[in-house]
Amino acid sequence: MKGFCPSVKLLSDLLDKDSTLYGDPKRHEELKAILDFFHRGLVTQLGETRLIHMLPSVPPSQFSIRTVNGLWDFSPFLCGAGLSEALSMTYGLAIHIWDYLYEPLCVLHLHNMLVKKGFLIEPVDLWDTLRNPLMDDCFAKGERPDGNFSAAFEAVIRRQRSLQERFQNQAERIQLCRTAKSLNDLLDPRTNTFLKTRSLLSHAGWNSSRIADEEINLTPGLTFIMLNDTNQKRDHPTVRITIANTHLVRRLKSLGFKNDELIKASRSAHSKGGSIPQELMEHVQSNVPEEYQVEIPADNRSGGPMDPSRHLAVLGDDIINDICGYIKPLSSLNYISVLACCFLLFEQIEKNLRACRNLSWIQAYEQKRDDKRIALTRLASTGRDDESLIIMASAFERQRRSFIDHISWESLTDTSKVTEPVRPDDGTTFNPKSF
């Protein structure tokens, strides 16, 4: 299901069924009201002038003889701005809902366990691909377990159980409500319990300089830009340059990058300024030992600020990948339709387990509890009930779904084929494979 609006209707119906399962008609009342509010906002406010929904007596726009929408129909900028706002808002809303409901987390852990234990011969494309953008948030230490699945599931669920984290999240939400200037600010996923990954579209209002080192996703362009702004220090006796030990630098070094590689990356991210005459460079070189290589001096920075066009060019692939690329298309996924698939999958599993009076189902569902599906996932992850695992695997097989079916576009974009890579003066090519 491609569209956000049809997905909202389907999910609302499934939430009603879930309320019946728990015997609480008001279980999802607030959530449904929020979904309805967003649905109406997307339909009536984004990409169109508000006058279009007013009285028919409103005169046509000067840009169109037929409609009051006028400039909105002809301006790529206004259309693009409306689309980017819609993607950013729906992502923020959906991630908050995913964080509130446990079904996606349970499905991802069940799918991983069934594949690793051999109950599913081939992974289901939707759940297997979905792990890429959400791996760090849905699995402890960002790694899918190969065994001890019960402990891996508990390690994630325990975040919500921690009293300290509850108080911390509550304090962050209160602070966010005080400082938020827009709806997008209120939807900041940093205050979530599980899913804290932010899309590039919603991150710092498109201003990359406002993104803290510890918050950035390690996408090529943004990483190079942040390195370009990182302080560097030259040791004059050895002429060795070291880069400041920031949070970003420590993250990259933990991934195996060395100091010299980070220096090179930071310098290749910007166009060099005015050139020093060759004669002067040769003169300076002739007055130092042969083993020393004279370089253009730095002003305690790696390369100085980039000009705006250069800045946008370096970020280009990151933006495309966030919206419609293969690497990490956070903003392009219809999370509401995927959530509906989670509910449909659990409905099928529960129906089949109930039909055979499975022991795990009896323990999880025939007791009055508010976390039936967490309990079922916890029991399944122990691996002691093969009957339930076979039934679950059958439901996954019966509802095989493709990741691309839940993307907002007809296809995803391979940036290495359709965009011109940015090539700085030293010939370095920026592409998703750089990191």
DOMI-102599 format. One record per residue (C-alpha): x, y, z; residue in one letter; residue number from 1. Coordinates in Angstrom, 3 decimals. Layout:
N
          u          v          w   res     n
          X          Y          Z     A   NUM
...
//
This chain:
435
          u          v          w   res     n
      0.000      0.000      0.000     M     1
      1.793      3.134     -1.254     K     2
     -0.296      6.005      0.084     G     3
     -0.162      7.359      3.610     F     4
     -3.861      8.261      3.695     C     5
     -5.240      4.771      2.763     P     6
     -2.785      3.264      5.274     S     7
     -4.212      5.421      8.063     V     8
     -7.723      4.086      7.371     K     9
     -6.504      0.466      7.382     L    10
     -4.486      0.939     10.575     L    11
     -7.454      2.578     12.335     S    12
     -9.582     -0.476     11.598     D    13
     -6.842     -2.793     12.886     L    14
     -6.483     -0.727     16.060     L    15
    -10.219     -1.229     16.699     D    16
     -9.713     -4.998     16.443     K    17
     -6.749     -4.774     18.804     D    18
     -8.899     -2.891     21.327     S    19
    -11.423     -5.757     21.160     T    20
     -8.643     -8.293     21.793     L    21
     -7.702     -6.491     25.020     Y    22
    -11.325     -5.786     25.987     G    23
    -10.712     -2.050     26.131     D    24
    -12.654      0.036     23.542     P    25
    -10.664      3.153     24.483     K    26
     -7.235      1.480     24.236     R    27
     -6.194      3.351     21.055     H    28
     -8.648      6.250     21.146     E    29
     -5.970      8.970     21.497     E    30
     -3.733      7.374     18.881     L    31
     -6.564      7.245     16.355     K    32
     -7.371     10.911     17.024     A    33
     -3.747     11.879     16.319     I    34
     -3.729      9.843     13.100     L    35
     -6.946     11.488     11.959     D    36
     -5.538     14.957     12.719     F    37
     -2.404     14.281     10.660     F    38
     -4.432     12.742      7.862     H    39
     -6.622     15.831      7.538     R    40
     -3.590     18.115      7.763     G    41
     -1.799     16.378      4.910     L    42
     -4.898     16.496      2.725     V    43
     -5.815     20.132      3.324     T    44
     -2.638     22.043      4.169     Q    45
      0.446     20.720      2.384     L    46
      1.139     21.545     -1.260     G    47
     -1.919     23.762     -1.616     E    48
     -3.066     27.202     -0.582     T    49
     -5.616     27.103      2.218     R    50
     -7.946     29.227      0.101     L    51
     -8.626     26.231     -2.161     I    52
    -10.793     24.640      0.535     H    53
    -12.762     27.793      1.310     M    54
    -15.906     29.138     -0.305     L    55
    -16.173     28.812     -4.102     P    56
    -16.585     32.590     -4.274     S    57
    -12.837     33.076     -3.682     V    58
    -11.486     34.589     -6.945     P    59
     -8.935     32.642     -9.030     P    60
     -5.250     33.301     -8.557     S    61
     -3.421     35.703    -10.843     Q    62
     -1.271     32.731    -11.835     F    63
     -4.230     30.637    -13.001     S    64
     -7.602     31.398    -14.570     I    65
     -9.149     28.161    -13.294     R    66
     -8.159     27.747     -9.642     T    67
     -7.174     29.711     -6.547     V    68
     -4.239     27.320     -6.070     N    69
     -2.344     29.405     -8.581     G    70
      1.376     29.540     -7.922     L    71
      1.288     26.253     -6.000     W    72
      0.474     24.441     -9.256     D    73
      3.435     25.940    -11.103     F    74
      6.226     26.418     -8.570     S    75
      8.619     23.431     -8.158     P    76
      9.923     25.065     -4.992     F    77
      6.512     25.248     -3.304     L    78
      5.660     21.689     -4.398     C    79
      9.024     20.442     -3.157     G    80
      8.697     22.301      0.139     A    81
      5.235     20.804      0.700     G    82
      6.502     17.306     -0.119     L    83
      9.559     17.582      2.141     S    84
      7.373     18.813      5.005     E    85
      4.961     15.924      4.457     A    86
      7.815     13.368      4.479     L    87
      9.359     14.891      7.590     S    88
      6.068     15.051      9.510     M    89
      4.918     11.541      8.591     T    90
      8.325     10.108      9.535     Y    91
      8.287     11.841     12.917     G    92
      4.716     10.761     13.625     L    93
      5.246      7.157     12.495     A    94
      8.450      6.696     14.513     I    95
      6.649      7.967     17.632     H    96
      3.830      5.470     17.017     I    97
      6.308      2.642     16.440     W    98
      7.996      3.567     19.689     D    99
      4.648      3.509     21.508     Y   100
      3.484      0.161     20.075     L   101
      5.568     -2.990     20.471     Y   102
      4.402     -4.925     17.408     E   103
      7.215     -3.841     15.006     P   104
      9.902     -4.625     17.572     L   105
      8.381     -8.051     18.245     C   106
      8.040     -8.865     14.527     V   107
     11.671     -7.975     13.767     L   108
     12.973    -10.126     16.633     H   109
     10.690    -13.047     15.730     L   110
     11.710    -12.892     12.066     H   111
     15.410    -12.854     12.931     N   112
     15.014    -15.831     15.283     M   113
     12.972    -17.889     12.781     L   114
     15.579    -17.312     10.063     V   115
     18.564    -18.075     12.292     K   116
     16.930    -21.257     13.685     K   117
     15.974    -22.495     10.210     G   118
     12.191    -22.293     10.518     F   119
     12.235    -19.786      7.646     L   120
     14.374    -20.998      4.752     I   121
     14.448    -17.587      3.051     E   122
     14.085    -14.263      4.878     P   123
     10.962    -12.210      4.153     V   124
     12.141     -9.215      2.106     D   125
     10.185     -6.574      4.043     L   126
     11.447     -7.548      7.490     W   127
     14.948     -8.429      6.295     D   128
     15.428     -5.080      4.509     T   129
     13.756     -3.065      7.268     L   130
     16.535     -3.946      9.671     R   131
     19.029     -1.755      7.751     N   132
     17.648      1.688      8.644     P   133
     16.490      0.621     12.118     L   134
     19.186     -1.882     13.166     M   135
     20.786      0.327     15.821     D   136
     17.445      1.038     17.491     D   137
     15.761     -2.380     17.359     C   138
     18.649     -4.634     18.390     F   139
     21.032     -4.300     21.319     A   140
     24.358     -2.776     20.168     K   141
     22.931     -2.631     16.646     G   142
     23.636     -6.325     15.984     E   143
     21.175     -9.092     15.108     R   144
     21.771    -12.018     17.476     P   145
     22.717    -15.477     16.156     D   146
     21.638    -17.147     19.383     G   147
     20.384    -16.506     22.911     N   148
     17.386    -14.737     21.369     F   149
     15.540    -14.372     24.655     S   150
     18.362    -12.321     26.213     A   151
     18.626    -10.197     23.051     A   152
     14.923     -9.379     23.174     F   153
     15.036     -8.619     26.885     E   154
     18.033     -6.309     26.379     A   155
     15.876     -4.085     24.143     V   156
     12.635     -4.340     26.131     I   157
     14.514     -3.587     29.343     R   158
     15.094     -0.027     28.147     R   159
     11.404      0.670     28.689     Q   160
     11.456     -1.081     32.041     R   161
     14.353      1.025     33.373     S   162
     13.087      3.599     35.884     L   163
     16.124      5.805     35.236     Q   164
     15.448      5.916     31.490     E   165
     11.754      6.667     32.090     R   166
     12.659      9.708     34.216     F   167
     15.275     10.807     31.686     Q   168
     12.824     10.540     28.765     N   169
     10.159     12.391     30.734     Q   170
     12.567     15.229     31.504     A   171
     13.615     15.441     27.848     E   172
      9.979     15.570     26.693     R   173
      9.180     18.374     29.151     I   174
     12.189     20.355     27.910     Q   175
     11.190     19.697     24.291     L   176
      7.649     20.967     24.896     C   177
      9.053     24.160     26.365     R   178
     11.466     24.888     23.519     T   179
      9.609     23.493     20.473     A   180
      8.833     26.072     17.809     K   181
      7.002     23.815     15.356     S   182
      5.224     20.494     15.064     L   183
      8.401     18.943     13.661     N   184
     10.233     19.941     16.843     D   185
      7.611     18.129     18.940     L   186
      8.088     14.998     16.819     L   187
     11.828     14.837     17.535     D   188
     12.556     11.100     18.066     P   189
     15.403     11.745     20.515     R   190
     12.888     11.548     23.374     T   191
     11.677      8.090     22.272     N   192
     12.436      4.961     24.258     T   193
     13.514      2.675     21.407     F   194
     13.509      4.390     18.020     L   195
     15.716      7.482     18.159     K   196
     17.078      7.653     14.601     T   197
     16.368     10.991     12.914     R   198
     15.924     11.419      9.191     S   199
     18.119     13.916      7.383     L   200
     15.041     15.919      6.328     L   201
     13.982     16.553      9.922     S   202
     17.464     16.982     11.321     H   203
     18.296     20.504     12.542     A   204
     16.072     22.213      9.993     G   205
     18.370     21.358      7.079     W   206
     21.261     23.175      8.777     N   207
     24.021     20.575      9.096     S   208
     26.176     22.878     11.238     S   209
     23.569     22.591     14.018     R   210
     23.861     18.799     14.222     I   211
     25.882     17.606     17.201     A   212
     28.641     15.032     16.578     D   213
     26.936     12.397     18.702     E   214
     23.660     12.737     16.780     E   215
     24.736     12.411     13.156     I   216
     24.171      9.352     11.023     N   217
     27.428      8.265      9.408     L   218
     26.399      9.154      5.875     T   219
     29.300     10.063      3.552     P   220
     28.587     13.715      2.779     G   221
     27.537     14.765      6.285     L   222
     30.488     12.916      7.809     T   223
     32.973     14.669      5.523     F   224
     31.426     18.062      6.249     I   225
     31.597     17.494     10.003     M   226
     35.232     16.387      9.671     L   227
     35.944     19.523      7.652     N   228
     34.761     21.593     10.657     D   229
     36.816     19.619     13.186     T   230
     39.855     21.338     14.699     N   231
     43.283     20.079     13.686     Q   232
     46.663     20.615     15.305     K   233
     50.135     20.548     13.752     R   234
     53.129     19.341     15.754     D   235
     55.903     21.614     14.459     H   236
     58.954     19.414     15.264     P   237
     57.488     16.432     13.367     T   238
     55.124     18.364     11.037     V   239
     52.517     15.746     11.960     R   240
     48.877     16.816     11.956     I   241
     46.385     15.338     14.396     T   242
     42.643     15.791     14.412     I   243
     40.718     16.738     17.575     A   244
     39.377     13.799     19.544     N   245
     35.672     14.628     19.106     T   246
     32.776     12.214     19.524     H   247
     32.590     11.778     15.740     L   248
     36.322     11.085     15.452     V   249
     36.121      8.484     18.214     R   250
     33.191      6.788     16.440     R   251
     35.100      6.636     13.165     L   252
     38.277      5.368     14.839     K   253
     36.248      2.619     16.511     S   254
     35.240      1.547     12.984     L   255
     38.910      1.192     12.005     G   256
     39.714      4.598     10.460     F   257
     43.166      5.972     11.245     K   258
     44.203      9.570     11.953     N   259
     45.793     10.099      8.509     D   260
     42.677      8.783      6.748     E   261
     40.449     11.177      8.692     L   262
     42.769     14.117      7.875     I   263
     42.613     13.255      4.166     K   264
     38.826     12.883      4.257     A   265
     38.370     16.233      5.988     S   266
     40.565     18.048      3.455     R   267
     38.962     16.431      0.435     S   268
     35.503     17.646      1.432     A   269
     36.100     21.259      0.413     H   270
     37.521     23.197     -2.492     S   271
     40.854     24.786     -1.696     K   272
     41.000     28.530     -1.522     G   273
     43.563     30.744     -3.222     G   274
     46.688     28.895     -4.383     S   275
     50.209     29.662     -3.139     I   276
     52.654     30.473     -5.960     P   277
     54.719     27.462     -7.040     Q   278
     57.991     29.404     -6.717     E   279
     57.272     30.154     -3.060     L   280
     56.412     26.516     -2.344     M   281
     59.671     25.383     -3.971     E   282
     61.659     27.921     -1.980     H   283
     60.154     26.806      1.315     V   284
     60.687     23.138      0.440     Q   285
     64.389     23.747     -0.319     S   286
     64.925     25.015      3.241     N   287
     63.600     21.976      5.104     V   288
     64.973     18.425      5.381     P   289
     64.140     16.145      2.438     E   290
     62.013     13.785      4.530     E   291
     59.574     16.632      5.329     Y   292
     56.862     17.535      2.863     Q   293
     55.723     21.152      2.862     V   294
     51.943     21.546      2.790     E   295
     49.621     24.538      2.512     I   296
     49.279     25.771      6.130     P   297
     45.969     25.332      7.909     A   298
     44.419     27.931     10.195     D   299
     43.706     25.487     13.026     N   300
     40.835     24.133     10.933     R   301
     40.848     21.345      8.386     S   302
     39.863     23.504      5.444     G   303
     37.714     26.419      6.486     G   304
     34.048     26.883      5.699     P   305
     32.651     25.640      2.397     M   306
     30.781     27.851      0.019     D   307
     27.009     27.078     -0.067     P   308
     27.024     25.408     -3.501     S   309
     29.887     23.130     -2.462     R   310
     28.123     22.336      0.803     H   311
     24.941     21.283     -1.008     L   312
     26.881     19.278     -3.598     A   313
     28.630     17.221     -0.896     V   314
     25.323     16.612      0.886     L   315
     23.504     15.756     -2.371     G   316
     23.837     11.963     -2.230     D   317
     22.914     11.916      1.464     D   318
     19.680     13.795      0.753     I   319
     18.786     11.558     -2.196     I   320
     19.503      8.411     -0.183     N   321
     17.351      9.648      2.686     D   322
     14.406     10.388      0.391     I   323
     14.557      7.699     -2.278     C   324
     17.949      5.956     -2.273     G   325
     18.925      2.330     -1.750     Y   326
     21.285      2.875      1.164     I   327
     19.064      4.148      3.992     K   328
     15.722      5.504      2.714     P   329
     14.405      6.643      6.076     L   330
     12.024      9.274      4.695     S   331
     10.580      7.196      1.849     S   332
      9.145      4.264      3.805     L   333
      5.423      4.222      4.596     N   334
      5.789      3.217      8.244     Y   335
      2.034      3.274      8.798     I   336
      1.403      0.589      6.163     S   337
      4.273     -1.498      7.578     V   338
      2.718     -1.184     11.044     L   339
     -0.573     -2.417      9.576     A   340
      1.322     -5.453      8.249     C   341
      2.599     -6.139     11.779     C   342
     -0.961     -6.202     13.115     F   343
     -2.169     -8.424     10.250     L   344
      0.710    -10.819     10.861     L   345
     -0.035    -11.095     14.575     F   346
     -3.730    -11.632     13.807     E   347
     -2.820    -14.630     11.648     Q   348
     -0.409    -16.033     14.233     I   349
     -2.923    -15.638     17.059     E   350
     -5.719    -17.229     15.038     K   351
     -3.632    -20.330     14.279     N   352
     -2.224    -20.643     17.817     L   353
     -5.706    -20.322     19.306     R   354
     -7.078    -22.968     16.947     A   355
     -4.651    -25.614     18.230     C   356
     -4.737    -24.424     21.849     R   357
     -0.997    -23.851     21.836     N   358
      0.551    -23.686     25.305     L   359
      2.410    -20.417     24.654     S   360
     -0.791    -18.795     23.422     W   361
     -2.679    -19.940     26.536     I   362
      0.014    -18.510     28.820     Q   363
      0.198    -15.193     26.964     A   364
     -3.459    -14.565     26.072     Y   365
     -5.692    -16.288     28.593     E   366
     -4.408    -14.172     31.427     Q   367
     -5.435    -10.573     31.949     K   368
     -2.346     -8.646     30.912     R   369
     -1.573     -5.506     28.968     D   370
      1.366     -6.896     26.976     D   371
      0.062    -10.098     25.371     K   372
      2.236     -9.862     22.252     R   373
      5.369     -9.050     24.244     I   374
      4.630    -12.105     26.398     A   375
      4.160    -14.286     23.300     L   376
      7.411    -13.024     21.770     T   377
      9.229    -13.583     25.044     R   378
      7.944    -17.170     25.280     L   379
      8.772    -17.875     21.632     A   380
     12.295    -16.483     21.945     S   381
     13.150    -19.072     24.593     T   382
     12.964    -21.698     21.825     G   383
     11.143    -24.241     23.998     R   384
      7.926    -24.380     21.962     D   385
      8.640    -25.632     18.444     D   386
      4.928    -25.839     17.660     E   387
      4.494    -22.096     18.102     S   388
      7.626    -21.393     16.027     L   389
      6.355    -23.566     13.152     I   390
      2.991    -21.755     13.213     I   391
      4.742    -18.367     13.282     M   392
      6.997    -19.318     10.374     A   393
      3.938    -20.414      8.402     S   394
      2.306    -17.016      8.983     A   395
      5.469    -15.205      7.844     F   396
      5.560    -17.381      4.705     E   397
      1.885    -16.770      3.964     R   398
      2.319    -13.011      4.258     Q   399
      5.550    -12.558      2.328     R   400
      5.832     -8.865      1.519     R   401
      8.382     -6.790     -0.369     S   402
     10.070     -3.708      1.055     F   403
      9.507     -1.801     -2.201     I   404
      5.724     -2.261     -1.822     D   405
      5.833      0.122      1.138     H   406
      7.972      2.836     -0.447     I   407
      6.284      6.111     -1.357     S   408
      7.707      5.971     -4.898     W   409
      7.593      3.460     -7.748     E   410
     11.262      2.572     -7.237     S   411
     14.406      3.537     -5.330     L   412
     17.336      5.460     -6.802     T   413
     20.884      4.195     -7.224     D   414
     22.807      7.432     -6.645     T   415
     26.032      6.026     -8.096     S   416
     24.345      5.771    -11.512     K   417
     22.166      8.853    -11.784     V   418
     24.078     11.575     -9.969     T   419
     27.446     13.076    -10.800     E   420
     29.839     12.338     -7.925     P   421
     31.543     15.262     -6.241     V   422
     35.221     15.297     -7.147     R   423
     37.427     17.620     -5.092     P   424
     40.785     18.860     -6.351     D   425
     42.622     15.731     -5.228     D   426
     40.313     13.441     -7.227     G   427
     38.554     11.892     -4.227     T   428
     35.121     10.564     -5.160     T   429
     32.274     10.875     -2.677     F   430
     29.802      8.000     -2.835     N   431
     27.896      5.776     -0.386     P   432
     30.716      3.215     -0.431     K   433
     33.207      5.671      1.087     S   434
     32.074      4.743      4.601     F   435
//
